Amino acid sequence: MSATEQPCFKRVTHCIFDNDGTVMDTESIYTTAIQNVLTPYGKTYTYEMKKRMTGLAAVVASVMMVREYNLPISPEQYLVRFRAELHCLISDVKLKPGAKDLLLHLFEYRVPMAMATSGYRDTFCLKARPHCDLMPVFHHIVCGDDPELKESKPHPDIFLLAASRFKPAPPPECCLVFEDSTQGKDAGVAAGMQVVMIPDERLPLEETKGATLVLKSMADFQPELFGLPAYDYAEKFTFG
């Protein structure tokens, strides 16, 4: 549903954020890392493949890459090479527009927040290092290699697990998910949660179907639509 329509949103009490492409601007880095693995085999990482890959767990994505590109290596070998390339590129990851403002705003008003990312814990820690001052806003962070996680996105498991770790745990309908990928959006919907989707501008509109709200940027999000504290825009002005 687009921001120009006038839907009836439900009040929420908790927020769960995807990381890659939602909070951190990592998708171009992932694209470069994957292309670096494919180049020696004369293959090109297309946007159509990227759409299918975004949000998937690394193990699932590795199997898909080896199969779809007919690579002469195993999924395990592909994953090792991909992670090596990725770790060389993620030393200075930037935040997506509006992400820091929203996270700090919700934290100021004591809105419980979690992160649910398909990325592995060690990779996430490298990406988060430049933003270590921001990470305490999250009550907890669930990663794709969490031992309690059974299925990856688009299954709902990661969001249900993230919700269950709040103390006390809210019902799914009280959680608002922020996502950029189709797989992540589908996972949030399957979990019984409302989903704010901030997709890649190239993603076809029909692939956002099912999202509660679709925005061009997190900077456009209005918390009060979901019963969360509104921004005090006067605080954003600097005088002198």
Buried (B, 14 or more C-beta within 10 A) or exposed (E): BEBEEEEEBBEBBBBBBBBBBBBBBBBEBBBBBBEBBBEEEEBEBEEEBBBBBBBBBBBBBBBBBBEEBEBEBEBEBBBBBBBEBBBEBBEEBEBBBBBBBBBEBBBEEEBBBBBBBBBBEEBBBBBBEBBEEBBEBBBBBBBBBBEEBEEBBBBBBBBBBBBBBBEEBBEBBBBBBBBBBBBBBBBBBBBBBBBBBBBBEEBEEEBBBBBBBBBEEBEEBEBEBBEBEEBEEEEEEEEE
